[in-house]
Structures are given as structure tokens and as C-alpha cells.
């Protein structure tokens, strides 16, 4: 048995937010989101790219799992 920790309501909200904002980005630029519950470390939402159907924005790349520099990790907290 596989136990998933995603929450459908949070996942839907994240997907809508990405689709609502993707057109504000320059061409060939995308975005990704992972929502994690801090106390349990459970993943509540996961979107590796903004629109999996949009090949112009490198939809096949899971940007959540992409390797980043330590500085990129700190940006959301600064």
C-alpha cells in the first residue's frame, strides 16, 4: 500500500495559482511549487512545472527536484 500525503484541495489551489501566473513570466521561463508541512515534513502539494502541456516552458523538467545553489534555497526566506 502506498500512503500519499498530498491534500487535494491544496494541490488544486497550487495548480490554479501556477496557471494564473504563468503568462506573467517571460518566454521559456517556468515555475514550480512544493508545499511541505513543517512539523511533520509531509508533502501537501507538488507541481514540478507550471503547465505540463506547455513544451515551450520546459514542461518535462521537474524543477522541484532540480539542483540549486545554497543561495537559491535561502531566497524565499530573505
N, CA, C and O atoms as CSV, one atom per row, in Angstrom:
chain,resi,resn,atom,element,x,y,z
A,1,UNK,N,N,0.839,-1.173,0.000
A,1,UNK,CA,C,0.000,0.000,0.000
A,1,UNK,C,C,0.895,1.251,0.000
A,1,UNK,O,O,1.888,1.318,0.724
A,2,UNK,N,N,0.529,2.215,-0.808
A,2,UNK,CA,C,1.235,3.491,-0.864
A,2,UNK,C,C,0.375,4.541,-0.172
A,2,UNK,O,O,-0.796,4.724,-0.503
A,3,UNK,N,N,0.974,5.218,0.784
A,3,UNK,CA,C,0.236,6.254,1.521
A,3,UNK,C,C,0.666,7.618,1.002
A,3,UNK,O,O,1.828,7.998,1.140
A,4,UNK,N,N,-0.248,8.341,0.419
A,4,UNK,CA,C,0.041,9.678,-0.111
A,4,UNK,C,C,-0.293,10.727,0.945
A,4,UNK,O,O,-1.245,10.572,1.711
A,5,UNK,N,N,0.493,11.782,0.976
A,5,UNK,CA,C,0.245,12.856,1.934
A,5,UNK,C,C,-0.269,14.122,1.256
A,5,UNK,O,O,-0.517,15.127,1.922
A,6,UNK,N,N,-0.433,14.077,-0.080
A,6,UNK,CA,C,-0.959,15.242,-0.788
A,6,UNK,C,C,-2.388,15.524,-0.335
A,6,UNK,O,O,-3.160,14.608,-0.054
A,7,UNK,N,N,-2.717,16.793,-0.272
A,7,UNK,CA,C,-4.081,17.213,0.044
A,7,UNK,C,C,-4.708,17.753,-1.236
A,7,UNK,O,O,-4.228,18.744,-1.784
A,8,UNK,N,N,-5.774,17.117,-1.720
A,8,UNK,CA,C,-6.370,17.518,-2.998
A,8,UNK,C,C,-6.727,19.005,-3.072
A,8,UNK,O,O,-6.540,19.629,-4.117
A,9,UNK,N,N,-7.233,19.574,-1.991
A,9,UNK,CA,C,-7.626,20.981,-2.021
A,9,UNK,C,C,-6.409,21.900,-2.141
A,9,UNK,O,O,-6.473,22.925,-2.820
A,10,UNK,N,N,-5.317,21.544,-1.496
A,10,UNK,CA,C,-4.094,22.345,-1.591
A,10,UNK,C,C,-3.464,22.148,-2.971
A,10,UNK,O,O,-2.993,23.112,-3.576
A,11,UNK,N,N,-3.450,20.927,-3.467
A,11,UNK,CA,C,-2.904,20.636,-4.788
A,11,UNK,C,C,-3.651,21.422,-5.858
A,11,UNK,O,O,-3.026,22.019,-6.735
A,12,UNK,N,N,-4.962,21.430,-5.799
A,12,UNK,CA,C,-5.771,22.182,-6.777
A,12,UNK,C,C,-5.475,23.672,-6.715
A,12,UNK,O,O,-5.367,24.329,-7.750
A,13,UNK,N,N,-5.345,24.201,-5.522
A,13,UNK,CA,C,-5.044,25.628,-5.356
A,13,UNK,C,C,-3.684,25.963,-5.957
A,13,UNK,O,O,-3.549,26.964,-6.660
A,14,UNK,N,N,-2.688,25.146,-5.691
A,14,UNK,CA,C,-1.343,25.373,-6.234
A,14,UNK,C,C,-1.370,25.336,-7.762
A,14,UNK,O,O,-0.786,26.205,-8.409
A,15,UNK,N,N,-2.035,24.351,-8.338
A,15,UNK,CA,C,-2.102,24.245,-9.797
A,15,UNK,C,C,-2.799,25.458,-10.407
A,15,UNK,O,O,-2.359,25.973,-11.435
A,16,UNK,N,N,-3.878,25.915,-9.784
A,16,UNK,CA,C,-4.581,27.116,-10.274
A,16,UNK,C,C,-3.694,28.351,-10.182
A,16,UNK,O,O,-3.648,29.160,-11.109
A,17,UNK,N,N,-2.992,28.492,-9.065
A,17,UNK,CA,C,-2.104,29.647,-8.880
A,17,UNK,C,C,-1.016,29.678,-9.948
A,17,UNK,O,O,-0.721,30.738,-10.500
A,18,UNK,N,N,-0.423,28.538,-10.241
A,18,UNK,CA,C,0.612,28.486,-11.268
A,18,UNK,C,C,0.053,28.873,-12.638
A,18,UNK,O,O,0.650,29.682,-13.348
A,19,UNK,N,N,-1.076,28.302,-13.002
A,19,UNK,CA,C,-1.675,28.616,-14.300
A,19,UNK,C,C,-2.109,30.078,-14.396
A,19,UNK,O,O,-2.027,30.680,-15.466
A,20,UNK,N,N,-2.564,30.642,-13.297
A,20,UNK,CA,C,-2.979,32.055,-13.292
A,20,UNK,C,C,-1.802,33.000,-13.487
A,20,UNK,O,O,-1.979,34.100,-14.012
A,21,UNK,N,N,-0.620,32.600,-13.079
A,21,UNK,CA,C,0.537,33.497,-13.081
A,21,UNK,C,C,1.561,33.228,-14.174
A,21,UNK,O,O,2.447,34.052,-14.400
A,22,UNK,N,N,1.458,32.096,-14.852
A,22,UNK,CA,C,2.486,31.701,-15.809
A,22,UNK,C,C,2.641,32.702,-16.956
A,22,UNK,O,O,3.756,32.910,-17.435
A,23,UNK,N,N,1.574,33.310,-17.397
A,23,UNK,CA,C,1.662,34.249,-18.521
A,23,UNK,C,C,2.374,35.543,-18.146
A,23,UNK,O,O,2.730,36.318,-19.033
A,24,UNK,N,N,2.587,35.792,-16.882
A,24,UNK,CA,C,3.318,36.990,-16.444
A,24,UNK,C,C,4.833,36.803,-16.560
A,24,UNK,O,O,5.592,37.764,-16.438
A,25,UNK,N,N,5.265,35.574,-16.793
A,25,UNK,CA,C,6.694,35.285,-16.909
A,25,UNK,C,C,7.163,35.431,-18.352
A,25,UNK,O,O,6.361,35.287,-19.276
A,26,UNK,N,N,8.437,35.713,-18.560
A,26,UNK,CA,C,8.976,35.777,-19.920
A,26,UNK,C,C,8.893,34.410,-20.609
A,26,UNK,O,O,8.719,33.392,-19.940
A,27,UNK,N,N,9.016,34.382,-21.938
A,27,UNK,CA,C,9.019,33.096,-22.656
A,27,UNK,C,C,10.149,32.192,-22.158
A,27,UNK,O,O,11.197,32.672,-21.726
A,28,UNK,N,N,9.926,30.915,-22.224
A,28,UNK,CA,C,10.895,29.887,-21.827
A,28,UNK,C,C,11.244,29.921,-20.343
A,28,UNK,O,O,12.274,29.384,-19.937
A,29,UNK,N,N,10.404,30.541,-19.540
A,29,UNK,CA,C,10.589,30.568,-18.086
A,29,UNK,C,C,9.377,29.894,-17.463
A,29,UNK,O,O,8.248,30.109,-17.905
A,30,UNK,N,N,9.602,29.092,-16.452
A,30,UNK,CA,C,8.505,28.410,-15.779
A,30,UNK,C,C,8.668,28.565,-14.279
A,30,UNK,O,O,9.524,29.317,-13.814
A,31,UNK,N,N,7.856,27.864,-13.533
A,31,UNK,CA,C,7.939,27.887,-12.078
A,31,UNK,C,C,7.414,26.573,-11.535
A,31,UNK,O,O,6.741,25.817,-12.236
A,32,UNK,N,N,7.730,26.314,-10.278
A,32,UNK,CA,C,7.324,25.077,-9.620
A,32,UNK,C,C,7.012,25.377,-8.162
A,32,UNK,O,O,7.446,26.388,-7.610
A,33,UNK,N,N,6.244,24.469,-7.546
A,33,UNK,CA,C,5.860,24.655,-6.144
A,33,UNK,C,C,5.858,23.299,-5.438
A,33,UNK,O,O,5.407,22.290,-5.980
A,34,UNK,N,N,6.373,23.314,-4.220
A,34,UNK,CA,C,6.204,22.176,-3.327
A,34,UNK,C,C,5.775,22.753,-1.981
A,34,UNK,O,O,6.436,23.640,-1.440
A,35,UNK,N,N,4.676,22.252,-1.449
A,35,UNK,CA,C,4.182,22.698,-0.146
A,35,UNK,C,C,4.429,21.571,0.843
A,35,UNK,O,O,3.967,20.445,0.656
A,36,UNK,N,N,5.173,21.900,1.909
A,36,UNK,CA,C,5.504,20.905,2.926
A,36,UNK,C,C,5.020,21.383,4.290
A,36,UNK,O,O,5.177,22.553,4.640
A,37,UNK,N,N,4.447,20.494,5.034
A,37,UNK,CA,C,4.026,20.794,6.401
A,37,UNK,C,C,5.266,20.746,7.294
A,37,UNK,O,O,5.941,19.719,7.375
A,38,UNK,N,N,5.555,21.841,7.951
A,38,UNK,CA,C,6.833,21.952,8.664
A,38,UNK,C,C,6.977,21.003,9.851
A,38,UNK,O,O,8.077,20.509,10.097
A,39,UNK,N,N,5.924,20.737,10.579
A,39,UNK,CA,C,6.085,19.880,11.761
A,39,UNK,C,C,6.219,18.395,11.416
A,39,UNK,O,O,6.955,17.668,12.083
A,40,UNK,N,N,5.508,17.942,10.376
A,40,UNK,CA,C,5.556,16.519,10.024
A,40,UNK,C,C,6.423,16.233,8.800
A,40,UNK,O,O,6.743,15.077,8.525
A,41,UNK,N,N,6.808,17.286,8.059
A,41,UNK,CA,C,7.538,17.183,6.795
A,41,UNK,C,C,6.743,16.464,5.711
A,41,UNK,O,O,7.319,15.997,4.729
A,42,UNK,N,N,5.427,16.371,5.878
A,42,UNK,CA,C,4.560,15.759,4.874
A,42,UNK,C,C,4.392,16.711,3.696
A,42,UNK,O,O,4.190,17.912,3.879
A,43,UNK,N,N,4.476,16.166,2.491
A,43,UNK,CA,C,4.278,16.960,1.280
A,43,UNK,C,C,2.779,17.072,1.042
A,43,UNK,O,O,2.087,16.061,0.919
A,44,UNK,N,N,2.274,18.311,0.977
A,44,UNK,CA,C,0.839,18.555,0.815
A,44,UNK,C,C,0.452,18.921,-0.613
A,44,UNK,O,O,-0.693,18.717,-1.016
A,45,UNK,N,N,1.410,19.467,-1.392
A,45,UNK,CA,C,1.170,19.769,-2.803
A,45,UNK,C,C,2.498,19.721,-3.530
A,45,UNK,O,O,3.540,20.033,-2.954
A,46,UNK,N,N,2.462,19.325,-4.817
A,46,UNK,CA,C,3.688,19.180,-5.585
A,46,UNK,C,C,3.379,19.449,-7.044
A,46,UNK,O,O,2.560,18.757,-7.649
A,47,UNK,N,N,4.025,20.442,-7.605
A,47,UNK,CA,C,3.890,20.747,-9.029
A,47,UNK,C,C,5.285,21.038,-9.564
A,47,UNK,O,O,5.858,22.087,-9.268
A,48,UNK,N,N,5.831,20.126,-10.341
A,48,UNK,CA,C,7.188,20.252,-10.847
A,48,UNK,C,C,7.354,21.269,-11.954
A,48,UNK,O,O,8.471,21.711,-12.221
A,49,UNK,N,N,6.263,21.651,-12.608
A,49,UNK,CA,C,6.286,22.705,-13.618
A,49,UNK,C,C,4.920,23.379,-13.621
A,49,UNK,O,O,3.942,22.835,-13.109
A,50,UNK,N,N,4.871,24.566,-14.203
A,50,UNK,CA,C,3.629,25.340,-14.152
A,50,UNK,C,C,2.515,24.721,-14.994
A,50,UNK,O,O,1.356,24.713,-14.580
A,51,UNK,N,N,2.862,24.205,-16.171
A,51,UNK,CA,C,1.849,23.629,-17.058
A,51,UNK,C,C,2.488,22.470,-17.812
A,51,UNK,O,O,3.299,22.687,-18.712
A,52,UNK,N,N,2.138,21.268,-17.459
A,52,UNK,CA,C,2.757,20.080,-18.038
A,52,UNK,C,C,2.508,19.972,-19.538
A,52,UNK,O,O,3.197,19.212,-20.218
A,53,UNK,N,N,1.536,20.715,-20.071
A,53,UNK,CA,C,1.232,20.657,-21.503
A,53,UNK,C,C,2.021,21.671,-22.321
A,53,UNK,O,O,1.943,21.646,-23.549
A,54,UNK,N,N,2.772,22.557,-21.690
A,54,UNK,CA,C,3.459,23.651,-22.377
A,54,UNK,C,C,4.938,23.333,-22.590
A,54,UNK,O,O,5.770,23.585,-21.719
A,55,UNK,N,N,5.253,22.776,-23.759
A,55,UNK,CA,C,6.623,22.398,-24.072
A,55,UNK,C,C,7.566,23.579,-24.202
A,55,UNK,O,O,8.773,23.421,-24.020
A,56,UNK,N,N,7.044,24.766,-24.514
A,56,UNK,CA,C,7.885,25.960,-24.653
A,56,UNK,C,C,8.473,26.388,-23.309
A,56,UNK,O,O,9.459,27.123,-23.271
A,57,UNK,N,N,7.884,25.942,-22.226
A,57,UNK,CA,C,8.362,26.302,-20.892
A,57,UNK,C,C,9.030,25.115,-20.192
A,57,UNK,O,O,9.054,25.038,-18.963
A,58,UNK,N,N,9.566,24.201,-20.988
A,58,UNK,CA,C,10.308,23.052,-20.461
A,58,UNK,C,C,9.475,22.248,-19.468
A,58,UNK,O,O,9.923,21.923,-18.368
A,59,UNK,N,N,8.252,21.938,-19.888
A,59,UNK,CA,C,7.308,21.235,-19.022
A,59,UNK,C,C,7.794,19.877,-18.543
A,59,UNK,O,O,7.345,19.399,-17.501
A,60,UNK,N,N,8.695,19.250,-19.271
A,60,UNK,CA,C,9.161,17.909,-18.914
A,60,UNK,C,C,10.164,17.925,-17.758
A,60,UNK,O,O,10.506,16.871,-17.222
A,61,UNK,N,N,10.632,19.104,-17.375
A,61,UNK,CA,C,11.625,19.216,-16.306
A,61,UNK,C,C,10.913,19.384,-14.956
A,61,UNK,O,O,10.099,20.291,-14.786
A,62,UNK,N,N,11.226,18.515,-14.015
A,62,UNK,CA,C,10.684,18.637,-12.658
A,62,UNK,C,C,11.588,19.601,-11.898
A,62,UNK,O,O,12.624,19.206,-11.364
A,63,UNK,N,N,11.190,20.856,-11.856
A,63,UNK,CA,C,12.029,21.894,-11.261
A,63,UNK,C,C,12.081,21.820,-9.737
A,63,UNK,O,O,12.976,22.405,-9.128
A,64,UNK,N,N,11.162,21.129,-9.124
A,64,UNK,CA,C,11.230,20.962,-7.669
A,64,UNK,C,C,12.464,20.137,-7.311
A,64,UNK,O,O,13.123,20.399,-6.304
A,65,UNK,N,N,12.767,19.155,-8.126
A,65,UNK,CA,C,13.895,18.258,-7.847
A,65,UNK,C,C,15.210,18.764,-8.408
A,65,UNK,O,O,16.249,18.134,-8.209
A,66,UNK,N,N,15.186,19.892,-9.105
A,66,UNK,CA,C,16.397,20.438,-9.706
A,66,UNK,C,C,17.423,20.842,-8.658
A,66,UNK,O,O,17.074,21.301,-7.571
A,67,UNK,N,N,18.684,20.665,-9.000
A,67,UNK,CA,C,19.772,21.042,-8.103
A,67,UNK,C,C,19.934,22.560,-8.147
A,67,UNK,O,O,19.975,23.153,-9.225
A,68,UNK,N,N,20.026,23.181,-6.983
A,68,UNK,CA,C,20.176,24.630,-6.890
A,68,UNK,C,C,21.339,24.968,-5.983
A,68,UNK,O,O,21.788,24.156,-5.174
A,69,UNK,N,N,21.810,26.182,-6.140
A,69,UNK,CA,C,22.882,26.640,-5.258
A,69,UNK,C,C,22.286,26.951,-3.889
A,69,UNK,O,O,21.081,27.182,-3.791
A,70,UNK,N,N,23.089,26.963,-2.837
A,70,UNK,CA,C,22.582,27.280,-1.497
A,70,UNK,C,C,21.890,28.643,-1.435
A,70,UNK,O,O,20.936,28.816,-0.677
A,71,UNK,N,N,22.358,29.601,-2.217
A,71,UNK,CA,C,21.740,30.917,-2.231
A,71,UNK,C,C,20.291,30.863,-2.693
A,71,UNK,O,O,19.442,31.580,-2.163
A,72,UNK,N,N,20.002,30.011,-3.683
A,72,UNK,CA,C,18.629,29.871,-4.164
A,72,UNK,C,C,17.717,29.284,-3.098
A,72,UNK,O,O,16.526,29.593,-3.049
A,73,UNK,N,N,18.273,28.452,-2.257
A,73,UNK,CA,C,17.481,27.846,-1.186
A,73,UNK,C,C,17.058,28.907,-0.164
A,73,UNK,O,O,15.976,28.817,0.417
A,74,UNK,N,N,17.889,29.880,0.044
A,74,UNK,CA,C,17.620,30.913,1.057
A,74,UNK,C,C,16.712,32.035,0.557
A,74,UNK,O,O,16.118,32.736,1.377
A,75,UNK,N,N,16.583,32.229,-0.735
A,75,UNK,CA,C,15.823,33.355,-1.278
A,75,UNK,C,C,14.402,33.474,-0.710
A,75,UNK,O,O,13.993,34.584,-0.370
A,76,UNK,N,N,13.642,32.398,-0.594
A,76,UNK,CA,C,12.273,32.569,-0.061
A,76,UNK,C,C,12.229,33.112,1.364
A,76,UNK,O,O,11.209,33.657,1.787
A,77,UNK,N,N,13.301,32.973,2.090
A,77,UNK,CA,C,13.314,33.403,3.488
A,77,UNK,C,C,13.883,34.807,3.683
A,77,UNK,O,O,13.793,35.372,4.773
A,78,UNK,N,N,14.466,35.366,2.624
A,78,UNK,CA,C,15.090,36.688,2.739
A,78,UNK,C,C,14.136,37.819,2.477
A,78,UNK,O,O,14.528,38.985,2.540
